């Protein structure tokens, strides 16, 4: 059973490095792609550099988000554990990330 997009969104928001309106917007864009799967355009977006850039803006590791999407699509019914720590999000290193000093001019 596929998890609802709102559930995936809340999970990503808890793991994002920033909790701003802009970060919520970026996560909404990421989750829209999740909701649009299995459309080929959504699958291409999730594998592309735009997806990776958006993940970096909110401090999420793209491979972690892909894992969350994959696990959510495959059905996390009855599962309580989170994805392995090896795939845990890392702090954003991108200059200009949402909420970074470069963005607070």
Jmol script that loads the backbone (N, CA, C; Angstrom):
load data "model"
ATOM      1  N   UNK A   1       0.840  -1.181   0.000  1.00  0.00           N
ATOM      2  CA  UNK A   1       0.000   0.000   0.000  1.00  0.00           C
ATOM      3  C   UNK A   1       0.886   1.245   0.000  1.00  0.00           C
ATOM      4  N   UNK A   2       0.607   2.140  -0.883  1.00  0.00           N
ATOM      5  CA  UNK A   2       1.375   3.375  -1.024  1.00  0.00           C
ATOM      6  C   UNK A   2       1.014   4.349   0.098  1.00  0.00           C
ATOM      7  N   UNK A   3       2.034   4.996   0.674  1.00  0.00           N
ATOM      8  CA  UNK A   3       1.773   6.012   1.694  1.00  0.00           C
ATOM      9  C   UNK A   3       1.254   7.290   1.039  1.00  0.00           C
ATOM     10  N   UNK A   4       0.427   8.014   1.760  1.00  0.00           N
ATOM     11  CA  UNK A   4      -0.109   9.276   1.254  1.00  0.00           C
ATOM     12  C   UNK A   4       1.015  10.303   1.133  1.00  0.00           C
ATOM     13  N   UNK A   5       0.844  11.185   0.165  1.00  0.00           N
ATOM     14  CA  UNK A   5       1.835  12.236  -0.063  1.00  0.00           C
ATOM     15  C   UNK A   5       2.016  13.103   1.173  1.00  0.00           C
ATOM     16  N   UNK A   6       0.944  13.388   1.902  1.00  0.00           N
ATOM     17  CA  UNK A   6       1.038  14.213   3.113  1.00  0.00           C
ATOM     18  C   UNK A   6       1.906  13.548   4.169  1.00  0.00           C
ATOM     19  N   UNK A   7       1.850  12.235   4.272  1.00  0.00           N
ATOM     20  CA  UNK A   7       2.672  11.504   5.240  1.00  0.00           C
ATOM     21  C   UNK A   7       4.146  11.610   4.868  1.00  0.00           C
ATOM     22  N   UNK A   8       4.438  11.437   3.588  1.00  0.00           N
ATOM     23  CA  UNK A   8       5.818  11.544   3.111  1.00  0.00           C
ATOM     24  C   UNK A   8       6.321  12.969   3.320  1.00  0.00           C
ATOM     25  N   UNK A   9       5.478  13.947   3.074  1.00  0.00           N
ATOM     26  CA  UNK A   9       5.853  15.344   3.259  1.00  0.00           C
ATOM     27  C   UNK A   9       6.220  15.632   4.715  1.00  0.00           C
ATOM     28  N   UNK A  10       5.406  15.172   5.644  1.00  0.00           N
ATOM     29  CA  UNK A  10       5.704  15.390   7.073  1.00  0.00           C
ATOM     30  C   UNK A  10       7.024  14.736   7.457  1.00  0.00           C
ATOM     31  N   UNK A  11       7.276  13.542   6.935  1.00  0.00           N
ATOM     32  CA  UNK A  11       8.524  12.840   7.225  1.00  0.00           C
ATOM     33  C   UNK A  11       9.722  13.649   6.721  1.00  0.00           C
ATOM     34  N   UNK A  12       9.644  14.146   5.488  1.00  0.00           N
ATOM     35  CA  UNK A  12      10.751  14.929   4.930  1.00  0.00           C
ATOM     36  C   UNK A  12      10.934  16.244   5.678  1.00  0.00           C
ATOM     37  N   UNK A  13       9.837  16.871   6.079  1.00  0.00           N
ATOM     38  CA  UNK A  13       9.946  18.127   6.826  1.00  0.00           C
ATOM     39  C   UNK A  13      10.681  17.921   8.150  1.00  0.00           C
ATOM     40  N   UNK A  14      10.452  16.782   8.785  1.00  0.00           N
ATOM     41  CA  UNK A  14      11.152  16.505  10.049  1.00  0.00           C
ATOM     42  C   UNK A  14      12.640  16.320   9.834  1.00  0.00           C
ATOM     43  N   UNK A  15      13.049  15.870   8.647  1.00  0.00           N
ATOM     44  CA  UNK A  15      14.455  15.607   8.374  1.00  0.00           C
ATOM     45  C   UNK A  15      15.165  16.756   7.666  1.00  0.00           C
ATOM     46  N   UNK A  16      14.431  17.748   7.234  1.00  0.00           N
ATOM     47  CA  UNK A  16      15.032  18.889   6.539  1.00  0.00           C
ATOM     48  C   UNK A  16      15.826  19.734   7.526  1.00  0.00           C
ATOM     49  N   UNK A  17      16.853  20.376   7.030  1.00  0.00           N
ATOM     50  CA  UNK A  17      17.704  21.224   7.873  1.00  0.00           C
ATOM     51  C   UNK A  17      17.052  22.562   8.202  1.00  0.00           C
ATOM     52  N   UNK A  18      16.079  22.965   7.413  1.00  0.00           N
ATOM     53  CA  UNK A  18      15.461  24.272   7.592  1.00  0.00           C
ATOM     54  C   UNK A  18      13.959  24.127   7.730  1.00  0.00           C
ATOM     55  N   UNK A  19      13.352  24.967   8.552  1.00  0.00           N
ATOM     56  CA  UNK A  19      11.913  24.934   8.772  1.00  0.00           C
ATOM     57  C   UNK A  19      11.324  26.316   8.450  1.00  0.00           C
ATOM     58  N   UNK A  20      11.390  26.648   7.198  1.00  0.00           N
ATOM     59  CA  UNK A  20      10.876  27.940   6.740  1.00  0.00           C
ATOM     60  C   UNK A  20       9.764  27.695   5.726  1.00  0.00           C
ATOM     61  N   UNK A  21       9.068  28.748   5.387  1.00  0.00           N
ATOM     62  CA  UNK A  21       8.043  28.640   4.356  1.00  0.00           C
ATOM     63  C   UNK A  21       8.632  28.205   3.020  1.00  0.00           C
ATOM     64  N   UNK A  22       9.834  28.713   2.724  1.00  0.00           N
ATOM     65  CA  UNK A  22      10.490  28.339   1.480  1.00  0.00           C
ATOM     66  C   UNK A  22      10.835  26.855   1.474  1.00  0.00           C
ATOM     67  N   UNK A  23      11.287  26.343   2.626  1.00  0.00           N
ATOM     68  CA  UNK A  23      11.618  24.918   2.735  1.00  0.00           C
ATOM     69  C   UNK A  23      10.361  24.069   2.549  1.00  0.00           C
ATOM     70  N   UNK A  24       9.253  24.518   3.109  1.00  0.00           N
ATOM     71  CA  UNK A  24       7.998  23.788   2.931  1.00  0.00           C
ATOM     72  C   UNK A  24       7.592  23.756   1.466  1.00  0.00           C
ATOM     73  N   UNK A  25       7.826  24.854   0.759  1.00  0.00           N
ATOM     74  CA  UNK A  25       7.506  24.911  -0.666  1.00  0.00           C
ATOM     75  C   UNK A  25       8.366  23.924  -1.452  1.00  0.00           C
ATOM     76  N   UNK A  26       9.659  23.889  -1.159  1.00  0.00           N
ATOM     77  CA  UNK A  26      10.553  22.958  -1.850  1.00  0.00           C
ATOM     78  C   UNK A  26      10.120  21.518  -1.584  1.00  0.00           C
ATOM     79  N   UNK A  27       9.795  21.201  -0.344  1.00  0.00           N
ATOM     80  CA  UNK A  27       9.355  19.845  -0.008  1.00  0.00           C
ATOM     81  C   UNK A  27       8.035  19.526  -0.705  1.00  0.00           C
ATOM     82  N   UNK A  28       7.175  20.518  -0.856  1.00  0.00           N
ATOM     83  CA  UNK A  28       5.916  20.301  -1.589  1.00  0.00           C
ATOM     84  C   UNK A  28       6.191  19.951  -3.050  1.00  0.00           C
ATOM     85  N   UNK A  29       7.182  20.598  -3.653  1.00  0.00           N
ATOM     86  CA  UNK A  29       7.553  20.286  -5.037  1.00  0.00           C
ATOM     87  C   UNK A  29       8.087  18.861  -5.121  1.00  0.00           C
ATOM     88  N   UNK A  30       8.955  18.483  -4.179  1.00  0.00           N
ATOM     89  CA  UNK A  30       9.493  17.118  -4.162  1.00  0.00           C
ATOM     90  C   UNK A  30       8.372  16.095  -4.009  1.00  0.00           C
ATOM     91  N   UNK A  31       7.438  16.382  -3.122  1.00  0.00           N
ATOM     92  CA  UNK A  31       6.337  15.443  -2.868  1.00  0.00           C
ATOM     93  C   UNK A  31       5.340  15.407  -4.012  1.00  0.00           C
ATOM     94  N   UNK A  32       5.238  16.484  -4.768  1.00  0.00           N
ATOM     95  CA  UNK A  32       4.387  16.456  -5.964  1.00  0.00           C
ATOM     96  C   UNK A  32       4.922  15.421  -6.942  1.00  0.00           C
ATOM     97  N   UNK A  33       6.237  15.358  -7.072  1.00  0.00           N
ATOM     98  CA  UNK A  33       6.835  14.342  -7.949  1.00  0.00           C
ATOM     99  C   UNK A  33       6.520  12.942  -7.429  1.00  0.00           C
ATOM    100  N   UNK A  34       6.594  12.758  -6.110  1.00  0.00           N
ATOM    101  CA  UNK A  34       6.227  11.465  -5.521  1.00  0.00           C
ATOM    102  C   UNK A  34       4.775  11.125  -5.857  1.00  0.00           C
ATOM    103  N   UNK A  35       3.897  12.095  -5.717  1.00  0.00           N
ATOM    104  CA  UNK A  35       2.487  11.875  -6.003  1.00  0.00           C
ATOM    105  C   UNK A  35       2.216  11.587  -7.470  1.00  0.00           C
ATOM    106  N   UNK A  36       3.078  12.099  -8.355  1.00  0.00           N
ATOM    107  CA  UNK A  36       2.900  11.906  -9.794  1.00  0.00           C
ATOM    108  C   UNK A  36       3.476  10.585 -10.307  1.00  0.00           C
ATOM    109  N   UNK A  37       4.218   9.883  -9.456  1.00  0.00           N
ATOM    110  CA  UNK A  37       4.730   8.580  -9.886  1.00  0.00           C
ATOM    111  C   UNK A  37       3.569   7.645 -10.102  1.00  0.00           C
ATOM    112  N   UNK A  38       3.555   6.810 -11.070  1.00  0.00           N
ATOM    113  CA  UNK A  38       4.645   6.352 -11.933  1.00  0.00           C
ATOM    114  C   UNK A  38       4.733   7.046 -13.296  1.00  0.00           C
ATOM    115  N   UNK A  39       4.297   8.278 -13.405  1.00  0.00           N
ATOM    116  CA  UNK A  39       4.436   8.992 -14.678  1.00  0.00           C
ATOM    117  C   UNK A  39       5.913   9.069 -15.065  1.00  0.00           C
ATOM    118  N   UNK A  40       6.240   8.847 -16.328  1.00  0.00           N
ATOM    119  CA  UNK A  40       7.647   8.899 -16.748  1.00  0.00           C
ATOM    120  C   UNK A  40       8.308  10.243 -16.453  1.00  0.00           C
ATOM    121  N   UNK A  41       7.563  11.339 -16.597  1.00  0.00           N
ATOM    122  CA  UNK A  41       8.157  12.656 -16.333  1.00  0.00           C
ATOM    123  C   UNK A  41       8.535  12.803 -14.860  1.00  0.00           C
ATOM    124  N   UNK A  42       7.739  12.259 -13.959  1.00  0.00           N
ATOM    125  CA  UNK A  42       8.058  12.320 -12.531  1.00  0.00           C
ATOM    126  C   UNK A  42       9.279  11.466 -12.224  1.00  0.00           C
ATOM    127  N   UNK A  43       9.355  10.293 -12.832  1.00  0.00           N
ATOM    128  CA  UNK A  43      10.508   9.417 -12.613  1.00  0.00           C
ATOM    129  C   UNK A  43      11.788  10.072 -13.124  1.00  0.00           C
ATOM    130  N   UNK A  44      11.724  10.735 -14.279  1.00  0.00           N
ATOM    131  CA  UNK A  44      12.908  11.436 -14.811  1.00  0.00           C
ATOM    132  C   UNK A  44      13.313  12.575 -13.885  1.00  0.00           C
ATOM    133  N   UNK A  45      12.330  13.323 -13.375  1.00  0.00           N
ATOM    134  CA  UNK A  45      12.628  14.429 -12.471  1.00  0.00           C
ATOM    135  C   UNK A  45      13.358  13.929 -11.225  1.00  0.00           C
ATOM    136  N   UNK A  46      12.888  12.840 -10.651  1.00  0.00           N
ATOM    137  CA  UNK A  46      13.468  12.311  -9.413  1.00  0.00           C
ATOM    138  C   UNK A  46      14.899  11.817  -9.633  1.00  0.00           C
ATOM    139  N   UNK A  47      15.223  11.438 -10.842  1.00  0.00           N
ATOM    140  CA  UNK A  47      16.582  10.991 -11.138  1.00  0.00           C
ATOM    141  C   UNK A  47      17.478  12.123 -11.636  1.00  0.00           C
ATOM    142  N   UNK A  48      16.926  13.294 -11.824  1.00  0.00           N
ATOM    143  CA  UNK A  48      17.672  14.391 -12.439  1.00  0.00           C
ATOM    144  C   UNK A  48      18.341  15.347 -11.466  1.00  0.00           C
ATOM    145  N   UNK A  49      19.074  16.284 -12.043  1.00  0.00           N
ATOM    146  CA  UNK A  49      19.848  17.224 -11.234  1.00  0.00           C
ATOM    147  C   UNK A  49      18.959  18.283 -10.573  1.00  0.00           C
ATOM    148  N   UNK A  50      17.808  18.614 -11.150  1.00  0.00           N
ATOM    149  CA  UNK A  50      16.909  19.580 -10.517  1.00  0.00           C
ATOM    150  C   UNK A  50      16.448  19.046  -9.156  1.00  0.00           C
ATOM    151  N   UNK A  51      16.117  17.766  -9.126  1.00  0.00           N
ATOM    152  CA  UNK A  51      15.697  17.110  -7.886  1.00  0.00           C
ATOM    153  C   UNK A  51      16.821  17.186  -6.851  1.00  0.00           C
ATOM    154  N   UNK A  52      18.035  16.871  -7.286  1.00  0.00           N
ATOM    155  CA  UNK A  52      19.181  16.912  -6.375  1.00  0.00           C
ATOM    156  C   UNK A  52      19.418  18.321  -5.842  1.00  0.00           C
ATOM    157  N   UNK A  53      19.267  19.308  -6.712  1.00  0.00           N
ATOM    158  CA  UNK A  53      19.445  20.699  -6.288  1.00  0.00           C
ATOM    159  C   UNK A  53      18.396  21.098  -5.246  1.00  0.00           C
ATOM    160  N   UNK A  54      17.140  20.747  -5.495  1.00  0.00           N
ATOM    161  CA  UNK A  54      16.071  21.080  -4.548  1.00  0.00           C
ATOM    162  C   UNK A  54      16.305  20.390  -3.201  1.00  0.00           C
ATOM    163  N   UNK A  55      16.718  19.142  -3.233  1.00  0.00           N
ATOM    164  CA  UNK A  55      17.018  18.437  -1.977  1.00  0.00           C
ATOM    165  C   UNK A  55      18.106  19.180  -1.209  1.00  0.00           C
ATOM    166  N   UNK A  56      19.152  19.590  -1.919  1.00  0.00           N
ATOM    167  CA  UNK A  56      20.252  20.304  -1.282  1.00  0.00           C
ATOM    168  C   UNK A  56      19.822  21.626  -0.663  1.00  0.00           C
ATOM    169  N   UNK A  57      18.848  22.296  -1.263  1.00  0.00           N
ATOM    170  CA  UNK A  57      18.383  23.573  -0.727  1.00  0.00           C
ATOM    171  C   UNK A  57      17.790  23.442   0.676  1.00  0.00           C
ATOM    172  N   UNK A  58      17.222  22.285   0.972  1.00  0.00           N
ATOM    173  CA  UNK A  58      16.599  22.086   2.289  1.00  0.00           C
ATOM    174  C   UNK A  58      17.404  21.139   3.171  1.00  0.00           C
ATOM    175  N   UNK A  59      18.620  20.783   2.721  1.00  0.00           N
ATOM    176  CA  UNK A  59      19.498  19.962   3.541  1.00  0.00           C
ATOM    177  C   UNK A  59      19.152  18.488   3.557  1.00  0.00           C
ATOM    178  N   UNK A  60      18.522  17.999   2.496  1.00  0.00           N
ATOM    179  CA  UNK A  60      18.208  16.578   2.398  1.00  0.00           C
ATOM    180  C   UNK A  60      19.121  15.923   1.369  1.00  0.00           C
ATOM    181  N   UNK A  61      19.617  14.760   1.681  1.00  0.00           N
ATOM    182  CA  UNK A  61      20.436  13.994   0.753  1.00  0.00           C
ATOM    183  C   UNK A  61      19.505  13.390  -0.308  1.00  0.00           C
ATOM    184  N   UNK A  62      19.756  13.637  -1.605  1.00  0.00           N
ATOM    185  CA  UNK A  62      18.868  13.129  -2.648  1.00  0.00           C
ATOM    186  C   UNK A  62      18.656  11.611  -2.588  1.00  0.00           C
ATOM    187  N   UNK A  63      19.701  10.863  -2.299  1.00  0.00           N
ATOM    188  CA  UNK A  63      19.544   9.400  -2.225  1.00  0.00           C
ATOM    189  C   UNK A  63      18.645   9.000  -1.061  1.00  0.00           C
ATOM    190  N   UNK A  64      18.680   9.761   0.026  1.00  0.00           N
ATOM    191  CA  UNK A  64      17.794   9.507   1.163  1.00  0.00           C
ATOM    192  C   UNK A  64      16.340   9.737   0.750  1.00  0.00           C
ATOM    193  N   UNK A  65      16.087  10.834   0.038  1.00  0.00           N
ATOM    194  CA  UNK A  65      14.721  11.150  -0.389  1.00  0.00           C
ATOM    195  C   UNK A  65      14.236  10.089  -1.377  1.00  0.00           C
ATOM    196  N   UNK A  66      15.106   9.674  -2.290  1.00  0.00           N
ATOM    197  CA  UNK A  66      14.721   8.607  -3.233  1.00  0.00           C
ATOM    198  C   UNK A  66      14.382   7.322  -2.477  1.00  0.00           C
ATOM    199  N   UNK A  67      15.168   7.006  -1.450  1.00  0.00           N
ATOM    200  CA  UNK A  67      14.896   5.816  -0.647  1.00  0.00           C
ATOM    201  C   UNK A  67      13.544   5.934   0.052  1.00  0.00           C
ATOM    202  N   UNK A  68      13.266   7.102   0.608  1.00  0.00           N
ATOM    203  CA  UNK A  68      11.974   7.330   1.258  1.00  0.00           C
ATOM    204  C   UNK A  68      10.843   7.131   0.248  1.00  0.00           C
ATOM    205  N   UNK A  69      10.994   7.693  -0.941  1.00  0.00           N
ATOM    206  CA  UNK A  69       9.970   7.535  -1.973  1.00  0.00           C
ATOM    207  C   UNK A  69       9.793   6.064  -2.339  1.00  0.00           C
ATOM    208  N   UNK A  70      10.909   5.371  -2.556  1.00  0.00           N
ATOM    209  CA  UNK A  70      10.845   3.962  -2.952  1.00  0.00           C
ATOM    210  C   UNK A  70      10.173   3.119  -1.877  1.00  0.00           C
ATOM    211  N   UNK A  71      10.592   3.326  -0.615  1.00  0.00           N
ATOM    212  CA  UNK A  71       9.996   2.576   0.495  1.00  0.00           C
ATOM    213  C   UNK A  71       8.506   2.904   0.637  1.00  0.00           C
ATOM    214  N   UNK A  72       8.157   4.162   0.415  1.00  0.00           N
ATOM    215  CA  UNK A  72       6.763   4.588   0.542  1.00  0.00           C
ATOM    216  C   UNK A  72       5.905   3.998  -0.571  1.00  0.00           C
ATOM    217  N   UNK A  73       6.473   3.887  -1.770  1.00  0.00           N
ATOM    218  CA  UNK A  73       5.742   3.299  -2.889  1.00  0.00           C
ATOM    219  C   UNK A  73       5.569   1.796  -2.717  1.00  0.00           C
ATOM    220  N   UNK A  74       6.597   1.160  -2.162  1.00  0.00           N
ATOM    221  CA  UNK A  74       6.548  -0.290  -1.977  1.00  0.00           C
ATOM    222  C   UNK A  74       5.658  -0.670  -0.808  1.00  0.00           C
ATOM    223  N   UNK A  75       5.263   0.317  -0.045  1.00  0.00           N
ATOM    224  CA  UNK A  75       4.358   0.061   1.070  1.00  0.00           C
ATOM    225  C   UNK A  75       5.111  -0.164   2.354  1.00  0.00           C
ATOM    226  N   UNK A  76       4.933   0.755   3.260  1.00  0.00           N
ATOM    227  CA  UNK A  76       5.554   0.645   4.569  1.00  0.00           C
ATOM    228  C   UNK A  76       4.512   0.143   5.550  1.00  0.00           C
ATOM    229  N   UNK A  77       3.515  -0.568   5.037  1.00  0.00           N
ATOM    230  CA  UNK A  77       2.430  -1.057   5.858  1.00  0.00           C
ATOM    231  C   UNK A  77       2.982  -1.946   6.971  1.00  0.00           C
ATOM    232  N   UNK A  78       2.702  -1.562   8.190  1.00  0.00           N
ATOM    233  CA  UNK A  78       3.121  -2.343   9.335  1.00  0.00           C
ATOM    234  C   UNK A  78       4.568  -2.140   9.734  1.00  0.00           C
ATOM    235  N   UNK A  79       5.308  -1.319   8.987  1.00  0.00           N
ATOM    236  CA  UNK A  79       6.710  -1.088   9.316  1.00  0.00           C
ATOM    237  C   UNK A  79       6.819   0.135  10.201  1.00  0.00           C
ATOM    238  N   UNK A  80       7.689   0.057  11.172  1.00  0.00           N
ATOM    239  CA  UNK A  80       7.871   1.199  12.053  1.00  0.00           C
ATOM    240  C   UNK A  80       9.280   1.751  11.984  1.00  0.00           C
ATOM    241  N   UNK A  81      10.243   0.992  11.450  1.00  0.00           N
ATOM    242  CA  UNK A  81      11.605   1.491  11.418  1.00  0.00           C
ATOM    243  C   UNK A  81      11.782   2.488  10.293  1.00  0.00           C
ATOM    244  N   UNK A  82      12.750   3.352  10.482  1.00  0.00           N
ATOM    245  CA  UNK A  82      13.067   4.344   9.478  1.00  0.00           C
ATOM    246  C   UNK A  82      14.118   3.759   8.551  1.00  0.00           C
ATOM    247  N   UNK A  83      14.356   4.392   7.400  1.00  0.00           N
ATOM    248  CA  UNK A  83      15.435   3.929   6.534  1.00  0.00           C
ATOM    249  C   UNK A  83      16.744   3.894   7.309  1.00  0.00           C
ATOM    250  N   UNK A  84      17.661   3.067   6.859  1.00  0.00           N
ATOM    251  CA  UNK A  84      18.920   2.864   7.580  1.00  0.00           C
ATOM    252  C   UNK A  84      19.672   4.168   7.785  1.00  0.00           C
ATOM    253  N   UNK A  85      20.494   4.203   8.827  1.00  0.00           N
ATOM    254  CA  UNK A  85      21.259   5.407   9.136  1.00  0.00           C
ATOM    255  C   UNK A  85      22.248   5.737   8.029  1.00  0.00           C
ATOM    256  N   UNK A  86      22.649   4.738   7.252  1.00  0.00           N
ATOM    257  CA  UNK A  86      23.573   4.986   6.151  1.00  0.00           C
ATOM    258  C   UNK A  86      22.981   5.958   5.141  1.00  0.00           C
ATOM    259  N   UNK A  87      21.668   6.017   5.077  1.00  0.00           N
ATOM    260  CA  UNK A  87      21.006   6.893   4.118  1.00  0.00           C
ATOM    261  C   UNK A  87      20.458   8.147   4.786  1.00  0.00           C
ATOM    262  N   UNK A  88      20.884   8.428   5.997  1.00  0.00           N
ATOM    263  CA  UNK A  88      20.364   9.580   6.737  1.00  0.00           C
ATOM    264  C   UNK A  88      20.737  10.882   6.051  1.00  0.00           C
ATOM    265  N   UNK A  89      19.925  11.914   6.217  1.00  0.00           N
ATOM    266  CA  UNK A  89      20.220  13.200   5.585  1.00  0.00           C
ATOM    267  C   UNK A  89      21.476  13.815   6.179  1.00  0.00           C
ATOM    268  N   UNK A  90      22.138  14.600   5.366  1.00  0.00           N
ATOM    269  CA  UNK A  90      23.330  15.299   5.820  1.00  0.00           C
ATOM    270  C   UNK A  90      23.056  16.784   5.755  1.00  0.00           C
ATOM    271  N   UNK A  91      23.734  17.575   6.576  1.00  0.00           N
ATOM    272  CA  UNK A  91      23.515  19.020   6.534  1.00  0.00           C
ATOM    273  C   UNK A  91      23.850  19.574   5.157  1.00  0.00           C
ATOM    274  N   UNK A  92      23.111  20.577   4.754  1.00  0.00           N
ATOM    275  CA  UNK A  92      23.338  21.195   3.450  1.00  0.00           C
ATOM    276  C   UNK A  92      24.693  21.870   3.425  1.00  0.00           C
ATOM    277  N   UNK A  93      25.426  21.648   2.345  1.00  0.00           N
ATOM    278  CA  UNK A  93      26.722  22.285   2.175  1.00  0.00           C
ATOM    279  C   UNK A  93      26.675  23.303   1.048  1.00  0.00           C
ATOM    280  N   UNK A  94      25.496  23.414   0.455  1.00  0.00           N
ATOM    281  CA  UNK A  94      25.345  24.319  -0.675  1.00  0.00           C
ATOM    282  C   UNK A  94      25.343  25.762  -0.199  1.00  0.00           C
ATOM    283  N   UNK A  95      26.157  26.573  -0.844  1.00  0.00           N
ATOM    284  CA  UNK A  95      26.041  27.996  -0.590  1.00  0.00           C
ATOM    285  C   UNK A  95      24.715  28.440  -1.145  1.00  0.00           C
ATOM    286  N   UNK A  96      24.037  29.274  -0.434  1.00  0.00           N
ATOM    287  CA  UNK A  96      22.756  29.752  -0.887  1.00  0.00           C
ATOM    288  C   UNK A  96      21.603  28.853  -0.534  1.00  0.00           C
ATOM    289  N   UNK A  97      21.857  27.856   0.323  1.00  0.00           N
ATOM    290  CA  UNK A  97      20.762  26.991   0.746  1.00  0.00           C
ATOM    291  C   UNK A  97      19.744  27.826   1.501  1.00  0.00           C
ATOM    292  N   UNK A  98      18.505  27.398   1.452  1.00  0.00           N
ATOM    293  CA  UNK A  98      17.449  28.128   2.123  1.00  0.00           C
ATOM    294  C   UNK A  98      17.766  28.213   3.619  1.00  0.00           C
ATOM    295  N   UNK A  99      17.746  29.406   4.144  1.00  0.00           N
ATOM    296  CA  UNK A  99      18.019  29.608   5.556  1.00  0.00           C
ATOM    297  C   UNK A  99      19.484  29.814   5.864  1.00  0.00           C
ATOM    298  N   UNK A 100      20.378  29.675   4.864  1.00  0.00           N
ATOM    299  CA  UNK A 100      21.805  29.861   5.109  1.00  0.00           C
ATOM    300  C   UNK A 100      22.110  31.354   5.218  1.00  0.00           C
ATOM    301  N   UNK A 101      23.247  31.697   5.821  1.00  0.00           N
ATOM    302  CA  UNK A 101      23.592  33.118   5.954  1.00  0.00           C
ATOM    303  C   UNK A 101      23.619  33.855   4.620  1.00  0.00           C
ATOM    304  N   UNK A 102      24.005  33.142   3.537  1.00  0.00           N
ATOM    305  CA  UNK A 102      24.060  33.792   2.222  1.00  0.00           C
ATOM    306  C   UNK A 102      22.673  34.241   1.771  1.00  0.00           C
ATOM    307  N   UNK A 103      21.615  33.564   2.219  1.00  0.00           N
ATOM    308  CA  UNK A 103      20.257  33.880   1.809  1.00  0.00           C
ATOM    309  C   UNK A 103      19.612  34.940   2.706  1.00  0.00           C
ATOM    310  N   UNK A 104      20.227  35.289   3.810  1.00  0.00           N
ATOM    311  CA  UNK A 104      19.614  36.204   4.772  1.00  0.00           C
ATOM    312  C   UNK A 104      20.113  37.631   4.627  1.00  0.00           C
ATOM    313  N   UNK A 105      20.369  38.080   3.444  1.00  0.00           N
ATOM    314  CA  UNK A 105      20.886  39.438   3.254  1.00  0.00           C
ATOM    315  C   UNK A 105      19.895  40.469   3.652  1.00  0.00           C
TER     316      UNK A 105
END
end "model"
wireframe off; spacefill off
backbone 0.3
color backbone group
